[in-house]
Amino acid sequence: MKRILAVTTMNNTASLKEALTRIREEHGDIVSITKVYLEKYEDPRVPMDDVAEYIDESDIILVDIRGNERIGRELPGILRDRDKTVISLVWGSNHILSLTSMGKLDLGELVAAAPGRIDSLVRERDLEAILELHGSDEIRDDLKRWFQAMDYYGAGDPDNLMNLILFLLDSYTDLEVPFEDPVEMPPYGLYLPFRGFYRDLESYRRASNFNPELPTVGMLFYSGMHFDDTRPLVEELYSRLHGSVNCTVVFSDVENNLRAIEEYMGDVDLFVNMQYFQLNRGPLGGDPEATRMLLRRIGAPYLICLRGYETDLDEWEAVGEGLNPMEIVLGITLPELDGGFEPVFTAGMRTLNDPDLGEVRVVDVVPERMDRFAA
């Protein structure tokens, strides 16, 4: 059995578990996956010996590190002199990109050659410019595989994650397994909880039994790799509101938020946001005036349904402490700059032991908090 280690901030546990279940059903017990969460090791007093052991036992290491977490600072030293396939699945700082080592591709060499350029070249997928920077064509295949791995991961659904795992096993271990190419997910669209996905508003309204006599609540949550982070909030709120109001539930990546809102939420009576950052392009940054103009045109109050992406609910329930400062800034302060108000904390993280993935963190909605928000 091959072993994959995922060092991550991501709560894609539900999709990853489904992907692993499908692999076992179709191919048997060919792979195991262990997830390591960054916040577990933020305290410098916590030893990282088990991380080194996980790395030694693993055939492939997947890395999703976006900030300046301790484990990201120490990983280069842990990986030094260990001949491992390491794949950074998102754009991060240069020292995180430098960890990527796949076949003949050593991103550390490229970062050292052009530290000021490599990030933009990767974002633009400028294959030829990267090959020119490297000075030879020998990394072409592995560079393409790296881009392909990021495409699978960026979509984030069970099918793409399953094929990411199979693709990497086939490419970087001695296993030969079939896999499908990445399937691009729509950047935005409509989600009818427990039913499915739509692109056309009229079809969605027919399927959801839209009643023009009732007010309409619009809900915005994430698409792609963050879909499962916010879907539990959507489904819990929908379950409380459906039948009393119409629900227009929209998923979107941050680059298309305004387009999605304009296309699907032009006549909502209340707007509920479950994303972090400001609406226009999220962490990528966009003109806030465009957001304000759109929201003024719609004329609906804007409420913040807040999820703690780090807050451990067991600790929160026992101690009663508030959210951490970054959750407050990203989930309350920045949305309030767009006109959001009345933030209510409705969900956080619950640590569980999963028989397939080991210790995992899952999004858990706090019922009484969601009841309060829905009221």
N, C-alpha and C positions, 0 to 999 in steps of 0.2 A: 504494500500500500504506500502511495506517495503522500507526502505531507506538505501542506501549504500553511504558512503563517501570515496572518493579516494584521499589520500594525496600523491602527486606524482611529480616527475620530468618528467614523461613520456608524450610524445606527441603521445599517441595511440588514439587520439580523433576519427579519421575516423573509425577505427575498433571497438572501443567501442560504437560509435553511431549506427553502423550497427548491432552490437550484441543486443543493447537495442531495436532497431526497430524490429528485428526478435522475441525477447521475447514478445513484445507487440502484434505482429501479431499472435503468436501462443498461448499466455497465457493471454493476456489482460494487463491492467495496474497494474501489481503486484509489480513493483519495480521502484524506481527513483534513479538516480545516480547524485551526486554532486562531481565535481573535485575541489580540492584545490591545487594550484601550489605553490611550495616552494618559488620561487623568489619573489612572491608578498609580502612576510612577512620578507624578509631579512633585511630591514631597521628596526632597533630597535624602531623607533618612530611609526611604524605601529602597532596599537593594534591588539591583537589576540582574541578579544571577540567573533567575528563571528565564528572562528574556534571552540571555546568551544560550541557555540550554535549548529553548524553543528554536533558536536559529540553527544551532548545531544539528537538531533533529529534522529540520525542514529541507525540502528540495527546492522550494520556491518561496520567496518572501515578497509579499505585496505591501506597499507603503502608501498610506494616505495621511500625510502630515502637512498642515497648511499654515501653522503658526510657529511660535518659538518654544514649543514644549520641550521639557527636559529630555524625553526619550529621543526626540529628533536631534538634540545636541549631542547625545551620547551614542547614537546608533553608528555613526562613522567609525568610532573607535572600536565598538563591539564587532563590526563587520570586517575590520582590517585583518588581513591575512586569512580570512575565511572565503573560500572559493564558492560563492553562492550566486544563484540567479536572483537578482533583486530588481523589482519593478516599481517605480514610483508612478502611481496611477492618476495623479493630479499635478497641476503646476504648483510648485512651491518655491521656496528660496533655493538659491544655487546649491547650498550644501545638501539639500534634500534631493534635488535633481541629480547631484553627483553620485548618489547611492546607486542609481540605476546601472545594472550590469547584466546584459542579456546576450549570451553568445559572444560575438565579436564587438558588440556595442558597449563601450564604457563611457557613460556620460560625464564622468569625472574628468576625462581627458578633454572633452569638448568645452566644459565649463572653464577649465584652466586656460584653454586656448582663447576663449572669447567670453569672459565673465559678464561683460556688459551687453552682449548680443544674444546669447543663447536662449534666454527666456522668450524674447520676441520671435526668434526663429522657430521655436517649438510651438508657440501659440499659433503661428501662421502656418504650421506644418510645411515649412519651406525645405523640402527634402533635398533639393539640389544644392541649396546654400549650405546646409549642414554637411553634406558630403564634401563640398568644396572646402569647408572649414576643417574637416577631418583630414583631407588630403588624399583619400582613396575611396574606392567604391565598395570596399569589403564589408562595410557596416550596413549597406543598403537594406538587405533582407531583415536584419534585426531591428533597424530603425523603423521599417514598415510595420514590423510586428509590435513594436512599442506603441506606435500610433493606433494600431488596431486594438490593442489591449485597452487603451484609454477610451476608445469608442464603445467597447463593450461596457466598461465600468461607468462611463458617463450616462448611458441609458438607464442602468441600474435595476431593470426589471428581472424577474427570475430567469426568463429565457436567455437574456444577454449575459447574466452572471454565470449561468450554467455553461454557455458556450465559451465564455472567457476562461473558465477553469479547464474545460476540455481542450481549448486552443493552446493554453500554456502547457498542459501535460503533454500534448502531442508535439509541441515545438521544443520543449526544454527538458523533457525526461525521456526515458527509453520506452514509454508507452506509445502505442499507436491507437488513437481513438478518433472517431469522426466528430466534426463540429460544423456548425453553421456560421456564416459571416454575421457581423453585427447588424442588428435591425435598428435603424434610426427611429427613435420615438418622436412623436410630434412635439414641437416646442411648447405648444399650449393647446388647450382643448377643454371639453366639458366632461365631468365625471358624475355619473349617477350612482351614488353609493349602493353597493350590493348588486348592481345591474351591469355596468359597463361604461364605455367611453363613447363620446360623440364629438363631432366637429361642427355640426349644424344646430343652431339654437332651436329652430322649429321642431326638428326631430327629437331633440332633448326634451322640449316641453311636452310633446305628445307622449313620450315615454314616461315622463314624470307626472302626468295628469295635472298639468298646469291649470290653475284656476284664476282667471283674471279678476275675480272678486276679492282675492286674498292679497295681502302685501307680499313682496318678494325680498328675500334675504340673499345677497350675493356673498359667496365665500371664496377666498383666494388662498390656494396652497401651492406647494412646490410640485414641479414635474421632475422627471429624470431621477438622478441618484438620491434626491431628497424626498421623493414621492412618499415612501413608507414612513418617513419621519413625521409627516403631518397628516397622513391618511387617517390614523386613529382618531384625531381630533375632529376631522371632517365627519366621519361616520357617527361619532358619538353626538355631535351637535345636530347633525341631520336627523338622527333617531329621535331627538327631543323636539325638533321643530316641525318635521314633516307631517302634513295634515292640517296644521294650524297656519302655516305660511307656505308660499312657494320657495323652493331652494334652488338657486342657480350656483352650482359648484364648479369652479374653474381652477384647473391646474396650469401652471406656467413656469417656464424658466425666467430668470430675472431680466434677461434681455428683452423679453416679450411681454412683460407685465402690463404695460400701458396699452399695448395693442389688444391683449386679451380682455382687459377691463372694458375698453371701448367697444369691442366687438360683441361681448356677451352681457355686460352689466349696465348698459346705458339707461335702463329703466328700473333698476333695483331701488328699494325703499330703505335698505340698510346694507352697508358694506362691512364685511368681517374679514380681517387679514390674519393669516396664520404664518406669514413669512417674517423673516428678520430683515433688518436694514430698511432703507427707504425704497419706495416702490420702483422708481425708475432705474433699472439695471442693477439694483441691489448693491453688492460690494464692489461692482465694477464702476459705479458712480455715474449718475446722469443728471440732467437739468431738473432740479426740483420744481421749477416753475411750470414745466410741462405737466407734472403730476398735479399741482394745485389747480391748473386750468381745467384738467380733465375732471377732477373731483368736484370742482365748482359747477361744471356743466351737468354732472350727474345729480348733484344736490342731495346725496344720501349721507347720513351720519356714518362715520368711519370708526369701528370698534376694533380693539386689539385682543385677539384670542391667543394668549401667550403660552408657549411651550418652553420648558427649561431643558436645554440640550445637554446640560451637565448636572443639574440638580438631582441628587440621589433622593428619591422619595422616602426611603426608609430613614435616612438621616433627617430629612426635612420634617417628617411626621414625628420623629422622636425629639428633636431639638427645637424645631419651630423657627429656624433661621431663615432669612430671606434668600433671594437669588444671588448668584455671584455678580460682581460688577459688570462683566462682559455681557452676561445675559440681559442685564438691565439696559445697558447702552444699546445693544443690537436689537433687543426685542421690545423696548419701550421708548427710549429716548429718540432713536432715529425714526421709527414710525410716527411718533408724535410731531416731528418736524414736518411731516406731510399732512398733519391734521388729525391723526389718529388720537383717540382718547379712551378713557375707561378700560385700561388694560386689566385683564383678569388672568391670573395664573391658573391654567386648567390641566396641565400635564407635565410630567417630568420623566426621569429615568428610573427603572427598576432593575436591580441586578438579580439575575437568575442563573441557575445551573442547567444548561441544556445538554441532553445526552449526546448530541451530534457536534456541537460547537464549543462545549465547555462553558466557562463563565461568560455570560453575555449580558448586555444592557439593552433593555427594550423600552419603548415609549409606553407609558401607562397613564391613562387619563384618570384624574381625580374626580370621582362621580359628583361629590357635593360642589366642587368648584365649577364643573361644567353645568350642573343644575343652576347654579347662581348666574352663570354667563347666559344661559339660554332663557332665563326668566326676564 
